[in-house]
Every structure is written in C-alpha cells, then in structure tokens.
Amino acid sequence: NIYDDTYNSVVKMMYLQRCGTELTSDLAGDYAHPVCHAEEATIYGTDKKIDVSGGWHDAGDYGRYVVAGAKAAADMLMAYEVAKEKNLTVDNFGTPDSGDGLSDLMEEAKYELDWMLKLQDKDSGGVYHKVTCASFPGEVMPQDETEELIVSPISNAATGDFAAVMALAGRILTKDGEGAFNAAGIQYLDASKKAWDYLEQHKAERGFTNPEDISTGEYPDKYDRDEYFWAAAELYKATGDDKYKSEMASYVDDEKNLDGLGWQGVGMYGCYAALTNDNLMADSTNLRKTIQDYFIGQADEVVEISGRNPYGASLSTTFPWGSNMSIGNNGMILMMANEIAPDEKYVACAKKQLDYLLGVNATGYCFVTGEGYLSPQNPHHRPSQATGKCMPGMLVGGPNSNLEDPYAKGVLADMPPAKLPDIKKQKDYNEIAEIFYPDMEVKNKDKNGIFTGGAVNINSIIPEEQKPNAYKFVIDNIDQYKIRKYCIENYGLEATENLYMSKTNSYLNTEYAQQHKIIENYTQLGGIYSDYFKRKILKQLKQSKLPNKEIYKKLFSIKGIFIAS
C-alpha cells in the first residue's frame, strides 16, 4: 500500500511531540531529548502551582494548548474507532507502546488526554486554556526552554472542547477497553460531566484572550456555543441521558453552532456525534433531520467548490492561515458524509483533498515533511530548527493568502496565494498543523478506515478492471520520480520530456495517456517537470542578466515549476 509509510510517519510524529518524558535515541533518532517541562507551573495571577507534565508540544513551539490538543486527540480517537470496526491492527508505529497488543492510536491519544485531566480545576470543573512560558522560546530543543511555566486562565472554549473529547474517549474506552483502559474511560467520562456542569454555570462568559504579559499562542475564540453543542452531543451519545439531548437541541437553530471542524469552530464534530448516535435514529422530532440537512449541505458545498478548482482543492481564491488544515478537514467532512448518506462523489472528492496535500497542487510539493519527491524542508518547528533536520511526518500549514508575517509581506506580495513557496523565514506557510486526515478505504471514514494520515487501502475502492499499471508505482503525485522512470523506460527520454513539458502536445492523446488518468490529469495542470528542465530554465534566466527578484518572479509564473534555491 503506497500510503503506509506516510501514514506511519504521521502517527509517529505525534509521539515525537511528547512533552514531560524522555524520548530515547532508538525511537526518536535526531529528535531524542531528556525529560522536559517537568516542573510545576504557576496558575496565572496566583501563587498556586500545579503538576502539568505530559501532553504534546504544540505545532511550532513548546506550549501545550487544550483547544488544539482536543482537536488532534478527537481525530485520533475517531481513527481508532473506525480502525477497530475494520479489525485493523495499529500497534506498530515505533512508539514505546508499540507491540503491546493495544492500539498505538488510542495510547497516543491517551497520552494527551491524561495531560488534559491535569488542566481541569478540581473544584470548579473548568479547564485552563494552556500552559506556556510568558513568551516563545528560541530555536532550541525542549529541555532547553527553562523559563517559568505559566497556566493561563480557565476558558469556556477549553472547557467545552475538554468536555466533548473526554466524553468521546470515555464512551470508546468503557465500551472497548479492558483493565487500565476501562478505568481511564470511567475517569474521562466523570471529568466530562464535571466540565459540563461548569459550562452550565458560566454561559455568560465568552472567549479567551491572552493576559497582557503573556505573548505565546492565544488560540482565541470569542464564540463558544459550538463548543456547547459538541460537548452536549458527545455526552448524549456517551450516556443516553436526555438532559444532554435537550441541551444539544437548544443549539441547532443557529447554524453557526453546527459549523467547523478545527480548533476554533467545532460544531461539525457535534453533528457527526449526533448523526452516528443510535439513540437519535428513532427520534420523532426534526432534530436529526435538521442536523443532517445542514451537514450534508456542507459536504455538497465542498464538492461544488472542489469541482471549480483545477487541482480539486476545496478552497477557491482565499487560502487562510493553516489552509492545509481546512482542506484536510473538508476531506474528513466528506468521509463523514459518506458514512451518513453514502455517495461515491464524497469519496472521490475526499481523495482529491488528500491528493492536494500530497502533491497535486500549484507548488508540486507534498505538504507532509519527509514524504514524496519534493516536500518542505524549513518547517516552523522548534526541534527541526534546533537540529537543522526537518522532522518527518508533519503536515505544514500551507499557502496563506493573508501574508501574516513581515517577511512574507515584503517578498511575496505579488505571488498567487496557491503557489507560495517553502521559505525558512515564512512562519505562516510552514507552521505545522496538528490534524489527522481520514483513510481513503472509506466505506466508512487519515482522518476513514482510519481517521489519520493517509489511506488504509486505496485499491479496495477501485474496481479491478480500472486499475492502471501506474498504481503499482504511485497515486497522483506521491512519487514523481517513479512515474518519470516508468515513462522513460516505456517511451524513452525525449517522449517523456515532451509529455511532461507540454499540456497540449499529442502525447496526451496516446493510449497511454488516456489509460493513465493520473499522468494525464497531472500533466494538464503542468505539474510534473524534470530536474533537467528546471536547471535549463534557471540557466536561461540567469544568462538574461535579470535581477534575482525578476528571475524568481518569472520562475514562479511558469506553471508547476517551484525552485527555492
């Protein structure tokens, strides 16, 4: 399966983000480090200190943030649940838990969930927003960030996400778990109910903003009713208690509460929980219908937008910060929709989102580090910066049309947003995104047979008679080198270069091009260019004696070519 290595790398990366524990060189390689951030942290505005060890470091820095962690943990839990339904073994990702007979996905999610429990205030049930230092660290390894740890105030956003993901975990573990897993499931569910009690008593409080003397990642969220909806939906699914059903129903009239699958907007997690809840199947009201109509409508809109994008991506002209997370989330929505209202168009469109992330895009880059023929080398990620070696398995945030850092504004102002490059100083492109994307086997739902990293078995959804020979080498852009090698071996170097360099030449009409839609479609987008032609074009431009800035402008204007040297 061509996705296996990518899938394993993405899951392993989450282990490499672990905080508060030693990462040994035999498992972590260049990213090994001793125990870090093990000291107690001070609750902001008080003298009280609490244990906050554990959890995952955030994408670019060493802060630990409840809202982002809850999103990633929820995706892994959903991946685990689908994998279990499909009897898939996921106990071999190269973590300390591998080979123990238990799911690595669940054990990795549990590592984060156990940390989140420490962030719940034992008296009120509210959940602190994050643990960071007062400011970001330099480009150092985690053990070298030694400033005082500070626990930021409780927020409804963190408490709502906590209540939801704990209910999700509690339901799964009390149903499937044994021994320690079952005990953890009971603990998670109790914590979820306590967090819900806090939310009910603090509905008048909204949002989170950084205290004035803390400048680390804010993860702001001024609207929290989608968190209430998600938490109520998960608690109703986990407990069957009608009080949570009533609370869930109270939020469905405002579509804003049903929207989002990220760390800020989370309503569609609630929709999915509701629509996969057997208790709601026989509901005599319009509650299920209202939620399903909205959810399927959103999925259909994703299909429509994707159909208008030449690369099949589910964004149009605006690429927000973390655009790759938006595209990955849309892939998840499509796979969820296919489970709720099966339709092949959802699976086909979800695959396009995965293809985009893995290289069928205007840059030609596979956006997962260390994968494919061409992938980002300069992620905004402290361990990668400190070691000078790009950690594999990270999905970078991707193009950002808002150009939100000074370097990007100064250098890239005239660039089409979908073609923004991999530049070391460009934080808004290269910050990694903590998301898991569904497996493409999906008769259900990297983040589908497994909600995380890639497809479990893409071949299982392709009729045998339609499988082109090229599938044994690649699906779309995962390995351009092998595609090119295949073409050269079968058609010769000159014919191959002509095929790759022209989107209108006669080679597109050959039997080969017609049979192998992968090559045809990608060539029509101008996506595959040999290193030989890249060097040739660069040489011609330099001989023109144009200023470097003008040379790069011309390079970026040539469709499909991306040179960052």
C-alpha positions as CSV (number, residue, x, y, z in Angstrom):
1,N,0.0,0.0,0.0
2,I,1.6,3.2,-1.1
3,Y,0.2,5.2,1.7
4,D,1.6,3.0,4.5
5,D,4.9,4.9,5.0
6,T,3.2,8.3,5.1
7,Y,0.5,7.0,7.5
8,N,3.1,5.5,9.9
9,S,5.2,8.7,9.7
10,V,2.3,11.0,10.6
11,V,1.3,8.9,13.6
12,K,4.9,8.6,14.8
13,M,5.3,12.3,14.6
14,M,2.7,12.7,17.4
15,Y,4.9,10.6,19.6
16,L,7.9,12.8,18.8
17,Q,5.8,15.8,20.1
18,R,5.5,14.3,23.5
19,C,6.4,16.5,26.5
20,G,7.5,15.6,30.0
21,T,9.1,12.3,29.1
22,E,12.4,11.1,27.7
23,L,12.5,10.4,24.0
24,T,15.2,7.8,23.5
25,S,17.5,7.8,20.5
26,D,16.5,4.3,19.5
27,L,12.9,5.5,18.9
28,A,13.3,9.3,18.3
29,G,16.6,9.4,16.5
30,D,17.8,13.0,15.9
31,Y,14.9,14.3,18.0
32,A,15.7,12.4,21.2
33,H,15.7,14.5,24.3
34,P,15.7,14.0,28.1
35,V,12.6,14.8,30.3
36,C,11.4,18.3,29.6
37,H,9.0,20.8,31.2
38,A,8.6,18.6,34.3
39,E,8.5,21.3,36.9
40,E,5.2,22.6,38.4
41,A,3.5,25.6,36.7
42,T,2.1,28.7,38.3
43,I,-1.5,29.4,37.8
44,Y,-1.7,32.9,36.3
45,G,-2.4,35.6,38.9
46,T,-1.9,33.4,41.9
47,D,1.0,31.7,43.8
48,K,-0.5,28.3,43.3
49,K,1.5,25.7,41.5
50,I,0.2,22.5,39.8
51,D,1.6,19.5,38.0
52,V,1.2,20.0,34.2
53,S,3.7,17.4,33.0
54,G,2.8,15.4,29.8
55,G,0.8,16.1,26.7
56,W,2.1,17.2,23.3
57,H,4.2,20.2,22.4
58,D,2.3,22.4,20.0
59,A,3.0,22.8,16.3
60,G,5.8,25.3,16.2
61,D,6.7,25.9,19.9
62,Y,6.7,24.1,23.2
63,G,3.4,25.4,24.6
64,R,0.6,23.0,25.3
65,Y,-2.8,24.2,24.3
66,V,-6.1,22.4,25.3
67,V,-8.2,23.5,22.3
68,A,-5.6,22.4,19.7
69,G,-4.8,19.2,21.6
70,A,-8.5,18.3,21.9
71,K,-9.0,18.6,18.1
72,A,-6.0,16.3,17.4
73,A,-7.0,13.8,20.2
74,A,-10.6,13.7,18.9
75,D,-9.3,12.9,15.4
76,M,-7.1,10.1,16.7
77,L,-10.0,8.7,18.8
78,M,-12.2,8.6,15.7
79,A,-9.5,7.0,13.8
80,Y,-9.1,4.3,16.5
81,E,-12.9,3.7,16.5
82,V,-13.0,3.2,12.7
83,A,-9.9,1.0,12.7
84,K,-11.4,-1.2,15.4
85,E,-14.6,-1.6,13.4
86,K,-12.5,-2.7,10.4
87,N,-10.3,-5.1,12.5
88,L,-7.2,-3.1,11.5
89,T,-4.0,-3.6,13.6
90,V,-2.4,-0.4,14.5
91,D,0.2,-1.4,17.0
92,N,3.4,-0.9,15.1
93,F,4.2,2.8,14.7
94,G,7.5,2.7,16.5
95,T,6.5,4.3,19.8
96,P,7.2,3.0,23.3
97,D,3.7,1.5,23.3
98,S,4.1,-0.5,20.1
99,G,3.9,-4.2,20.2
100,D,1.9,-4.4,23.5
101,G,-1.2,-5.6,21.8
102,L,-3.1,-2.3,22.3
103,S,-3.8,0.3,19.7
104,D,-1.0,2.9,19.3
105,L,-3.6,5.4,18.2
106,M,-5.5,5.1,21.4
107,E,-2.4,5.0,23.6
108,E,-1.1,8.2,21.9
109,A,-4.4,10.0,22.3
110,K,-4.4,8.8,25.9
111,Y,-1.1,10.5,26.5
112,E,-2.6,13.8,25.6
113,L,-5.9,13.1,27.4
114,D,-4.1,12.3,30.7
115,W,-2.3,15.6,30.5
116,M,-5.6,17.4,29.8
117,L,-7.0,16.0,33.1
118,K,-4.3,17.9,34.9
119,L,-5.6,21.1,33.4
120,Q,-9.1,20.7,34.9
121,D,-9.6,22.7,38.1
122,K,-10.6,20.2,40.7
123,D,-13.0,22.5,42.5
124,S,-15.0,24.2,39.6
125,G,-14.5,21.7,36.8
126,G,-13.4,24.4,34.5
127,V,-10.3,23.8,32.3
128,Y,-7.3,26.1,32.0
129,H,-6.7,27.3,28.4
130,K,-2.9,26.5,28.1
131,V,0.5,26.0,29.6
132,T,3.4,28.1,28.2
133,C,6.1,30.4,29.3
134,A,5.5,34.1,29.1
135,S,7.0,34.3,25.6
136,F,8.1,32.0,22.9
137,P,11.5,30.2,23.1
138,G,14.3,30.5,20.7
139,E,15.2,27.7,18.2
140,V,16.2,25.3,21.0
141,M,15.4,21.7,22.0
142,P,12.6,21.3,24.5
143,Q,14.8,20.6,27.5
144,D,16.5,24.0,26.9
145,E,13.3,26.0,27.4
146,T,13.7,26.7,31.1
147,E,11.7,29.8,31.8
148,E,8.8,29.7,34.3
149,L,5.8,27.7,33.2
150,I,2.5,29.6,33.5
151,V,-1.0,28.2,33.4
152,S,-3.4,30.6,31.6
153,P,-6.9,31.2,32.9
154,I,-9.9,28.9,32.5
155,S,-11.9,29.4,29.3
156,N,-15.2,28.2,28.1
157,A,-13.6,27.2,24.8
158,A,-11.1,24.9,26.5
159,T,-13.7,23.6,28.9
160,G,-16.1,22.8,26.1
161,D,-13.6,21.0,24.0
162,F,-12.4,19.1,27.0
163,A,-15.9,18.0,27.9
164,A,-16.5,16.8,24.3
165,V,-13.3,14.9,23.8
166,M,-13.4,13.3,27.3
167,A,-17.0,12.1,26.6
168,L,-15.8,10.7,23.3
169,A,-12.9,8.9,24.9
170,G,-14.9,7.8,27.9
171,R,-17.6,6.2,25.6
172,I,-15.0,4.4,23.5
173,L,-12.9,3.1,26.4
174,T,-15.7,2.0,28.6
175,K,-17.2,0.1,25.7
176,D,-14.0,-1.4,24.2
177,G,-11.4,-1.1,27.0
178,E,-10.1,-3.6,29.5
179,G,-8.3,-3.0,32.7
180,A,-6.5,0.3,32.7
181,F,-8.3,1.4,29.6
182,N,-11.7,0.8,31.1
183,A,-10.7,2.6,34.3
184,A,-9.4,5.6,32.3
185,G,-12.7,5.7,30.3
186,I,-14.7,6.0,33.5
187,Q,-12.4,8.7,34.7
188,Y,-12.7,10.6,31.4
189,L,-16.5,10.5,31.4
190,D,-16.7,11.7,35.0
191,A,-14.3,14.6,34.1
192,S,-16.5,15.4,31.1
193,K,-19.6,15.7,33.2
194,K,-17.9,17.9,35.7
195,A,-16.7,20.2,32.9
196,W,-20.3,20.3,31.5
197,D,-21.5,21.4,35.0
198,Y,-19.0,24.3,34.8
199,L,-20.2,25.3,31.4
200,E,-23.8,25.4,32.5
201,Q,-22.9,27.8,35.3
202,H,-20.8,30.1,33.1
203,K,-22.8,30.7,29.9
204,A,-22.4,34.4,30.3
205,E,-18.6,34.2,29.9
206,R,-17.2,34.2,26.4
207,G,-13.9,33.8,24.7
208,F,-10.3,33.9,25.6
209,T,-7.6,36.5,25.2
210,N,-4.0,36.4,26.4
211,P,-3.2,38.1,29.7
212,E,-1.3,41.3,28.9
213,D,2.1,39.8,29.9
214,I,1.8,36.5,28.0
215,S,2.6,36.6,24.3
216,T,2.5,32.9,23.4
217,G,-0.1,31.4,21.1
218,E,-3.5,32.7,22.0
219,Y,-5.9,30.3,20.2
220,P,-8.6,32.9,20.6
221,D,-12.3,32.0,20.4
222,K,-14.9,34.7,21.1
223,Y,-17.8,32.4,20.2
224,D,-18.3,29.2,22.3
225,R,-21.8,27.9,21.6
226,D,-20.4,25.4,19.1
227,E,-18.3,24.0,21.9
228,Y,-21.5,23.7,24.0
229,F,-23.2,21.9,21.1
230,W,-20.3,19.4,20.6
231,A,-20.0,18.7,24.3
232,A,-23.7,18.1,24.6
233,A,-23.8,15.8,21.5
234,E,-20.9,13.7,22.8
235,L,-22.3,13.4,26.3
236,Y,-25.7,12.4,24.9
237,K,-24.1,9.7,22.7
238,A,-21.9,8.5,25.7
239,T,-24.6,8.5,28.4
240,G,-28.0,8.4,26.7
241,D,-29.1,11.0,29.2
242,D,-32.0,13.1,27.8
243,K,-30.8,16.2,29.6
244,Y,-27.9,16.4,27.1
245,K,-30.2,15.8,24.2
246,S,-32.3,18.8,25.3
247,E,-29.2,20.9,25.6
248,M,-28.0,19.7,22.2
249,A,-31.3,20.5,20.6
250,S,-31.3,24.1,22.0
251,Y,-28.3,25.0,19.8
252,V,-29.4,23.6,16.4
253,D,-31.5,26.5,15.3
254,D,-28.4,28.7,14.7
255,E,-26.2,27.1,12.0
256,K,-23.2,28.9,13.4
257,N,-23.3,26.4,16.3
258,L,-23.1,23.5,13.8
259,D,-20.1,24.7,11.8
260,G,-16.4,24.0,12.0
261,L,-14.1,21.0,12.3
262,G,-11.0,22.8,13.5
263,W,-9.7,24.0,16.9
264,Q,-11.9,27.1,16.9
265,G,-15.1,26.1,15.1
266,V,-16.0,22.6,16.3
267,G,-19.8,22.3,15.5
268,M,-19.4,19.6,12.9
269,Y,-17.9,17.3,15.4
270,G,-21.1,17.6,17.3
271,C,-23.1,17.0,14.1
272,Y,-21.2,13.8,13.5
273,A,-21.6,12.6,17.1
274,A,-25.4,13.2,16.8
275,L,-25.8,11.6,13.4
276,T,-23.9,8.4,14.4
277,N,-25.9,8.1,17.7
278,D,-28.3,5.2,17.7
279,N,-30.4,7.0,20.3
280,L,-31.2,9.6,17.7
281,M,-32.2,7.2,14.9
282,A,-35.7,6.8,16.2
283,D,-36.2,10.4,17.2
284,S,-39.7,11.6,16.4
285,T,-38.8,15.2,16.2
286,N,-37.0,17.0,13.4
287,L,-33.7,17.2,15.4
288,R,-31.8,14.6,13.4
289,K,-33.2,15.9,10.1
290,T,-32.2,19.4,10.9
291,I,-28.6,18.4,11.8
292,Q,-28.3,16.0,8.8
293,D,-29.7,18.6,6.3
294,Y,-27.0,21.1,7.4
295,F,-24.2,18.5,7.5
296,I,-24.9,17.1,4.1
297,G,-25.4,20.6,2.7
298,Q,-21.9,21.5,3.8
299,A,-20.5,18.4,2.2
300,D,-22.2,19.1,-1.1
301,E,-20.8,22.6,-1.0
302,V,-17.3,21.2,-0.5
303,V,-17.8,19.0,-3.6
304,E,-19.0,22.0,-5.6
305,I,-16.0,24.2,-4.6
306,S,-13.6,21.4,-5.3
307,G,-15.1,20.9,-8.8
308,R,-14.3,24.5,-9.6
309,N,-10.6,24.3,-8.5
310,P,-8.3,22.9,-11.2
311,Y,-6.4,20.9,-8.5
312,G,-9.6,19.7,-6.9
313,A,-8.8,21.5,-3.7
314,S,-11.8,22.7,-1.6
315,L,-10.7,26.3,-1.4
316,S,-11.3,29.0,-4.0
317,T,-9.3,32.2,-4.1
318,T,-8.6,32.7,-0.4
319,F,-6.1,30.5,1.4
320,P,-6.3,31.2,5.2
321,W,-3.6,30.6,7.8
322,G,-3.4,26.8,8.0
323,S,-5.1,26.3,4.7
324,N,-4.0,22.7,4.6
325,M,-5.9,22.1,7.8
326,S,-9.0,23.5,6.1
327,I,-8.5,21.2,3.2
328,G,-7.8,18.1,5.4
329,N,-10.9,19.0,7.5
330,N,-13.0,19.1,4.4
331,G,-11.7,15.7,3.4
332,M,-12.9,14.5,6.8
333,I,-16.3,16.1,6.4
334,L,-16.7,14.3,3.0
335,M,-15.8,10.9,4.5
336,M,-18.2,11.5,7.4
337,A,-20.9,12.5,4.9
338,N,-20.3,9.2,3.0
339,E,-20.9,7.3,6.2
340,I,-24.1,9.1,7.0
341,A,-25.5,9.3,3.4
342,P,-23.3,7.1,1.2
343,D,-22.4,8.6,-2.2
344,E,-19.3,7.9,-4.3
345,K,-19.0,11.6,-5.0
346,Y,-17.9,12.2,-1.4
347,V,-15.2,9.5,-1.5
348,A,-13.9,10.8,-4.9
349,C,-13.8,14.4,-3.7
350,A,-12.2,13.4,-0.4
351,K,-9.4,11.7,-2.3
352,K,-8.8,14.9,-4.2
353,Q,-8.2,16.7,-0.9
354,L,-5.7,14.0,0.0
355,D,-4.1,14.3,-3.4
356,Y,-3.7,18.0,-3.0
357,L,-2.0,17.6,0.4
358,L,0.3,15.0,-1.1
359,G,1.5,17.0,-4.1
360,V,-1.3,17.7,-6.7
361,N,-1.1,21.4,-6.0
362,A,0.3,24.5,-7.7
363,T,3.7,24.1,-6.0
364,G,4.2,20.4,-6.7
365,Y,5.1,19.9,-3.1
366,C,3.9,17.0,-0.9
367,F,3.0,19.0,2.1
368,V,3.9,16.2,4.5
369,T,7.5,16.5,5.5
370,G,9.8,13.7,4.5
371,E,7.4,12.2,2.1
372,G,7.2,12.2,-1.7
373,Y,9.6,13.5,-4.3
374,L,9.5,17.1,-3.0
375,S,8.5,18.2,0.4
376,P,9.0,21.2,2.7
377,Q,12.5,21.5,4.3
378,N,12.1,24.5,6.5
379,P,9.1,24.0,8.9
380,H,8.4,26.4,11.7
381,H,9.0,23.7,14.2
382,R,11.5,24.1,17.1
383,P,13.1,20.6,17.1
384,S,13.6,20.8,13.3
385,Q,15.1,24.2,13.7
386,A,17.3,23.3,16.6
387,T,18.7,20.1,15.0
388,G,18.8,21.6,11.4
389,K,16.9,18.5,10.3
390,C,13.3,18.5,9.2
391,M,11.2,16.1,11.3
392,P,9.2,13.8,9.1
393,G,5.5,13.2,9.3
394,M,4.4,16.8,9.7
395,L,1.6,18.4,7.6
396,V,2.7,22.0,7.2
397,G,0.1,24.8,7.3
398,G,0.4,25.5,3.6
399,P,-0.2,28.7,1.5
400,N,-1.6,31.7,3.3
401,S,-3.0,34.5,1.1
402,N,-3.1,36.9,4.1
403,L,0.7,37.1,4.3
404,E,0.7,37.4,8.1
405,D,4.4,37.8,8.8
406,P,6.7,40.7,7.8
407,Y,9.0,38.6,5.7
408,A,6.1,37.2,3.6
409,K,4.7,40.7,3.1
410,G,8.0,42.0,1.9
411,V,8.9,39.3,-0.5
412,L,5.7,37.5,-1.6
413,A,3.2,40.3,-2.0
414,D,2.7,39.7,-5.8
415,M,2.6,35.9,-5.6
416,P,-0.6,33.9,-6.3
417,P,-1.5,32.5,-2.9
418,A,-1.8,28.9,-4.0
419,K,1.9,29.0,-5.2
420,L,3.5,30.5,-2.1
421,P,6.9,28.8,-1.5
422,D,8.8,26.9,1.2
423,I,10.9,29.6,2.7
424,K,12.7,29.3,6.0
425,K,11.5,32.7,7.4
426,Q,7.9,32.2,6.3
427,K,6.1,31.2,9.5
428,D,2.6,31.5,8.1
429,Y,3.4,28.8,5.4
430,N,5.4,26.4,7.3
431,E,3.9,26.2,10.8
432,I,2.8,22.6,11.1
433,A,-0.9,21.7,11.5
434,E,-1.9,19.2,14.2
435,I,-4.6,17.4,12.3
436,F,-5.3,13.8,11.2
437,Y,-6.8,13.1,7.8
438,P,-9.2,10.1,7.2
439,D,-8.2,6.8,5.5
440,M,-9.3,6.5,1.9
441,E,-10.5,3.0,2.2
442,V,-13.6,4.5,3.4
443,K,-16.5,2.6,3.2
444,N,-16.9,4.2,6.2
445,K,-14.1,7.1,7.5
446,D,-6.1,9.8,7.9
447,K,-8.7,11.0,9.4
448,N,-11.9,6.7,7.2
449,G,-10.9,3.1,7.8
450,I,-8.6,5.2,10.0
451,F,-9.1,8.9,10.5
452,T,-5.4,9.6,10.3
453,G,-2.5,10.2,7.9
454,G,-3.4,8.5,4.7
455,A,-5.5,5.8,3.1
456,V,-5.6,2.3,4.6
457,N,-6.1,0.7,1.2
458,I,-7.0,2.8,-1.7
459,N,-7.0,-0.2,-4.0
460,S,-10.1,-1.5,-2.2
461,I,-12.3,1.2,-3.7
462,I,-11.1,0.9,-7.2
463,P,-12.7,-1.8,-9.5
464,E,-10.1,-4.3,-10.6
465,E,-10.6,-3.6,-14.3
466,Q,-10.0,0.2,-13.8
467,K,-6.7,-0.1,-12.0
468,P,-3.9,1.2,-14.3
469,N,-0.4,-0.2,-14.2
470,A,0.7,3.1,-12.7
471,Y,-0.9,2.3,-9.5
472,K,1.9,-0.1,-8.6
473,F,4.1,3.0,-8.6
474,V,2.0,5.9,-7.4
475,I,-1.3,7.6,-6.9
476,D,-1.1,11.1,-8.3
477,N,2.0,12.9,-7.0
478,I,3.3,10.8,-4.1
479,D,6.4,9.7,-6.1
480,Q,7.1,11.7,-9.2
481,Y,10.5,10.1,-9.7
482,K,8.9,6.7,-10.2
483,I,6.3,8.0,-12.6
484,R,9.0,9.6,-14.7
485,K,11.2,6.5,-14.6
486,Y,8.2,4.4,-15.7
487,C,7.6,6.7,-18.6
488,I,11.3,6.8,-19.7
489,E,11.5,3.0,-19.6
490,N,8.4,2.6,-21.7
491,Y,8.5,5.6,-24.0
492,G,12.1,7.0,-24.0
493,L,13.5,10.2,-22.6
494,E,12.5,12.6,-25.4
495,A,8.9,11.4,-25.4
496,T,8.8,11.6,-21.6
497,E,10.1,15.2,-21.6
498,N,7.6,16.2,-24.2
499,L,4.8,14.7,-22.3
500,Y,5.8,16.5,-19.1
501,M,6.6,19.8,-20.6
502,S,3.5,20.4,-22.7
503,K,-0.1,20.3,-21.7
504,T,-1.3,20.4,-25.4
505,N,1.0,18.1,-27.2
506,S,-0.1,14.9,-29.0
507,Y,1.2,12.6,-26.3
508,L,-1.9,13.5,-24.2
509,N,-3.9,11.7,-26.9
510,T,-1.9,8.5,-26.8
511,E,-3.4,5.3,-25.5
512,Y,-1.0,5.5,-22.5
513,A,-2.2,9.0,-21.5
514,Q,-5.9,8.0,-21.9
515,Q,-5.4,4.9,-19.8
516,H,-3.4,6.5,-17.1
517,K,-5.5,9.4,-15.9
518,I,-3.1,10.1,-13.2
519,I,-0.4,11.2,-15.7
520,E,-2.9,12.9,-18.0
521,N,-4.6,15.0,-15.3
522,Y,-1.4,16.0,-13.7
523,T,0.2,16.9,-17.0
524,Q,-2.7,19.1,-17.9
525,L,-2.0,21.0,-14.7
526,G,1.6,21.4,-15.7
527,G,2.6,19.6,-12.6
528,I,5.5,17.3,-13.5
529,Y,8.8,18.8,-14.6
530,S,12.1,17.0,-14.7
531,D,15.1,18.4,-12.8
532,Y,16.8,18.7,-16.2
533,F,14.3,21.3,-17.5
534,K,14.3,23.2,-14.1
535,R,18.0,23.6,-14.4
536,K,17.8,24.5,-18.1
537,I,15.2,27.3,-17.5
538,L,17.1,28.6,-14.5
539,K,20.3,28.8,-16.6
540,Q,18.5,30.7,-19.4
541,L,17.1,33.2,-16.9
542,K,20.4,33.8,-15.3
543,Q,22.0,34.3,-18.7
544,S,19.5,37.0,-19.3
545,K,21.2,39.1,-16.6
546,L,17.9,40.0,-15.0
547,P,18.0,40.9,-11.3
548,N,17.4,38.0,-9.0
549,K,14.0,39.2,-7.9
550,E,12.9,39.3,-11.6
551,I,14.3,35.8,-12.2
552,Y,12.2,34.4,-9.3
553,K,9.1,36.2,-10.5
554,K,9.5,34.5,-13.8
555,L,10.2,31.2,-12.3
556,F,7.0,31.4,-10.2
557,S,5.0,32.4,-13.2
558,I,5.9,29.2,-15.0
559,K,3.1,26.8,-14.2
560,G,4.1,23.9,-12.0
561,I,7.8,24.9,-11.5
562,F,8.9,25.6,-8.0
563,I,12.6,26.4,-7.3
564,A,13.5,27.6,-3.8
565,S,17.3,27.7,-4.1
